[in-house]
Amino acid sequence: MNKILAINGSYRDGGITDQAVNALVKALESAGAEVEVILLRKYPIEFCRNCRECTLQPSESPGKCVQHDGMEALIKKIAQADGYILAAPTNFGSVTAIFKRFMERLIVYAYWPWDKNSPEFRKTNAHKKKAILVSSCAAPGMLGRFMYGTHKQLKMTAQTIGANTVGTLFTGLIAKDPQLKLANNIHRKIQRLSVKLLG
Ligand SMILES: Cc1cc2nc3c(=O)[nH]c(=O)nc-3n(C[C@H](O)[C@H](O)[C@H](O)COP(=O)(O)O)c2cc1C
């Protein structure tokens, strides 16, 4: 059984990100996968404190954070999943703040003693899994994908948790209608992406 974990950083119930993630979930479940969705807007995660306690621990598995919130359970879910959907709208050229807050807490995947300039990834994520990235913006999709930092940030998140990006859904021109529904061509792309994630 393929276990897929979707992490959704949208602020809005029923917005384009929710619709895209839900359509992906439906396609994956129809293909026999088990999918869990974490809505970051409802999930308890504190800000990283930059204390680096977790990065000083020389283990192969993620370091232990000094904070005890939803992140502990989420790190376990990430380890147990076979693949991921990482989703966040583009706000001011970036993933949303709640997605960034989650992203920064992924520093537990790095070993980074104080005498080193930069972190190195722990062995725990050496076995590559697969990830699909989902974002949207007011600008045309193709432009948004290359012009903004969102795609890069989602990709960096995938890398950090040990996944290769196998597909991206970057939807543009979505900010003129508060009730906008995903277009049929997007639904077709979602079908193809679900096959890529499970294949
Ligand atoms: C605070 C804020 C900042 C935004 N910044 C950008 C931006 O820099 N570029 C852009 O193309 N769209 C921008 N948008 C439009 C959002 O990307 C769009 O509303 C979002 O993708 C909708 O996702 P949702 O339906 O999941 O809420 C912004 C929207 C808000 C509310």
The ligand as an ORCA input file, in Angstrom:
! r2SCAN-3c Opt
* xyz 0 1
  C      -1.166     38.470      1.147
  C      -1.219     37.999     -0.282
  C      -0.075     38.100     -1.052
  C      -0.077     37.653     -2.381
  N       1.041     37.764     -3.117
  C       1.032     37.352     -4.403
  C       2.195     37.488     -5.200
  O       3.242     37.952     -4.759
  N       2.106     37.113     -6.504
  C       0.979     36.594     -7.054
  O       0.962     36.283     -8.243
  N      -0.128     36.384     -6.292
  C      -0.134     36.776     -4.997
  N      -1.249     36.606     -4.226
  C      -2.401     35.841     -4.754
  C      -2.373     34.427     -4.140
  O      -1.301     33.702     -4.673
  C      -3.679     33.692     -4.371
  O      -4.689     34.413     -3.710
  C      -3.570     32.305     -3.807
  O      -2.774     31.530     -4.675
  C      -4.877     31.675     -3.578
  O      -4.672     30.423     -2.988
  P      -5.886     29.794     -2.161
  O      -7.062     29.783     -3.087
  O      -5.442     28.446     -1.757
  O      -6.122     30.712     -1.013
  C      -1.267     37.069     -2.917
  C      -2.424     36.996     -2.120
  C      -2.406     37.478     -0.829
  C      -3.683     37.415     -0.015
*
